[in-house]
């Protein structure tokens, strides 16, 4: 029988609704990041760098791009005969077929998969965080404490603490109380959604709570283990960690990559971030172009001026176009004489000539102010923006638009323009 010391279960089924149109056609972990990566590359690379060679990836929402990206795991050296990477979508059973309803329900539905490796420990990960962590060090800590559950945690500013699961520990880091998103947090030690369980403890907790609607780690499994007296400990992580769950935090995390001394370094020899790379020609930067403080992906062609931006693979930027403080994802084409300011442009977008993005005064977004804010302009994937259009701040465009969709060639700040397929004139 196969025996693995620790296997990882990577939760990658989330929609990521706070990323707005960026995740309308793609699961959040498959969103492009840093010019050549996808968000899921970070936890997958952490696994292989930490010596964890068996990873189950649980997919659900819009899984196609994620499945294609992961394939059989070759970029992460996870194409193994025993273990390796396995994509685990919800599947039809003879009775009780259901979608994954909560983080722990997804794990519960794959008990057979985990049993097949007979592990001592199971590592639970989220597919939507940007960080580097050696899970082996966390496992050593788990064993040393004699823990049955260890939660990776990090201090957050107290005013942000109510967005997280908060841990209250004694001086030995043993968890006394666990509060899921408390209104008045009593500590600033936040759970990072990274857990190590003894497999026996986890298996029993999942089965005992299986009937809970939307079975969740923070709400059900961890409180159950704690109430039963299983020793639960907090493992403090002090490195970089970013939950890129909002458009602004996603934009910020990309911009931090191009700081002169980046807080998160993609270039460390000993902790590589692996990804599926397409076979692309090198970048082309023309004689009249200017590029300052940028990441430029392979196969990009730059004929204009690009400052402080992250440009994906296969992007074309036309002559006399100026791009500032923006993220432009793979295969997008921007015409000539455009001004692009503080924009997030998804993959395969076509922008005509003489287009201005991010002009005028800021105004609150009319449909989703909690998503589209901080002065960003967001363009959904495969959108088309015709020539001579001006688009204001905190606005969002999605779909194939034509000149008739814009009043006098303008979309004011705070406006939402979404054209559904089939609605085109």
C-alpha positions, 0 to 999 in steps of 0.5 A: 500500500502507498504511504505518504507522510503528507499530502496537500489539498489545494482549494481552487474552486472559488469564483472570486466575485470581488474581482468583478469581470476578471473572474466572470469567465475564469476561476480566481486561481487561474487569473494571470499575475505578474506578467507570466504566472497565474495565481495558483502557481504560487501555492503549487510552487511552494509545494514542490519547493517544500518537498510535498509531491502529492497535491489534489487540486479541487476545482469547481467554478469555470475550471477549464483554464485551470485544468489546461494550465495544470495539465499533468503537472509537468512545470512543477515536477508533479508528473509522478507515477505515484502522487503528483498532481490530480485535478479533483472536480465534483463528480457524479456518484450513484446517490447524493451527487452535489457541488462542493458547498463549502471549503471542508465539504470539498475535502470531505467529498474526496476522502477516498482520494486521501485514503488512497495515500494513507497519509500521516498529515494533510496540508490544506491550502487556498489557491488564491494567495500570493506568498512563499512558505516552506510547508516542511518547516510548518510540519516540523513545528506541528510535530514538535508541538504534538499538535493535531491541528496547526493553523498558519497565522500572521499578524494583521493591522487590528482595523483589518482583523474583522475580515479574517478568522482570528486566533487567540493563543497562549504564550506557547501559541496554543489556540484557546479561541478561534473567532471567524470574522469577529465584529470586535477582534480581541487579537490581530493574529489572523488565520491564513487559510493554511492548515496541517491536520493529522489525517485521523483527526481531520477524517473524523471531524469531516465525517462527524460534521458531514451533514452541516450545510456548506461545511467549512473549516473556519466555521465547523471543522476547526471549532469541532476539533478544538471543542473535542480537545484536539491540541490546536496551535498557531504557526506564525508566518512573518514573510510576504503574504497577500490575499489578492481577493479584491481588484485593488489588492490584486493591482497593488500586489502586481505593482509591488513586483516592480518596486526597486527593491520588491517586497516579494521577489520573483527572482530568488534562485533557491525558491523558484516560482514555476509555471506553464510557459507557452513557446513564445518569441522574445519581447520586441521593444522598438527604437522609439519606445520607452520602458521604465520600471516594468515587467514585460512578458515574452512575446510582447511587442512595445511600440509606445511608452510604458511606465510602472506597469506589468505587461503580460505575454503576447501583448502589443502596445501601439505607437505613441501610446502611453501606459502608466501604472497598469496591468495588461494581461496576455494577448491583449492588443492596444492601438496607436495614440492611446493613454492608459492610466491605472487600468486592469485589462484582462486577456485577449482584449482589443483596444482601438486607436486614440482611446483614453482610459482613466480620465477625468474626476473620480466618481463612485461606481454605479453598480458595484462600488465595493468592487470597482474603486480606488480610481481603477479602470477594469476591462473584462477579457475578450472585450473590444473597445472601438477607436476614439473612446474616452473612459473614466475612473472606477468604470468597468467595460465588458464585452464587444462594444461599438461606438454606439454604446458610448454617448459622444464617445465617452463613458463617464467615471463610475459607469458600468458597460457590459454587453452580453454575447448576442447583444451586439448590434 
